[in-house]
Amino acid sequence: MYINYNNYETDRRTGVDDIDLKKNYSYEIYVLTNKDILSMHNRGDIEDIERK
């Protein structure tokens, strides 16, 4: 999976819409393997994935 991180964060799921703006994302692209994603999910680091 190729991702780019949002430069802001929130500790509430309801706050995501406020920071989900194109200008808030970094230009760097990161690569995560299926193993990485599964590990993050098992630790509870991933709540949801939005595909675009």
N, C-alpha and C positions, 0 to 999 in steps of 0.2 A: 504494500500500500504506500502510495506517495502522499505525504501530508505537508502542510505548512501550518505553523502554530500561530494562534492569535497572540498578539503582544499583551493582551490583558487577560485577567482571570477573574472568576467569581466563585464564591463558595456556595452559591445557591443555583439550582437548576433554572429557576425562574429568571435569573439575571443574564442568561446567555443571549437572549434576543437583544439586550441593550448593547452588547459588545460585538455582536455578529455583523460587523460592517467590514466591507472589503478593505478599507483604509487601515484597519487594525491588524491585518495579517502580515506576517513577515514575508519577504521575498524568497527566503531560503526554503528549499524543498528537502524533506527528510524521507528516508525509506524505512519502513517497518516490515519485517517478515511476518508470516502467519504465526510463527512461534512467539515473536515479540508481542503481537496483539493478544494471543491467547493468554500469555503470562500476565499482561496488564489487566485483562478481563478477570482472571482468577484472583488477582490482588485487589480487585475493586477499583482500579484506576480509571476504567472506562465505564461510563454510564450509558452512552449512546454514541452512535456513529451516524453522521449525516453525509450522505453521498451527493456529490454535485458533479 
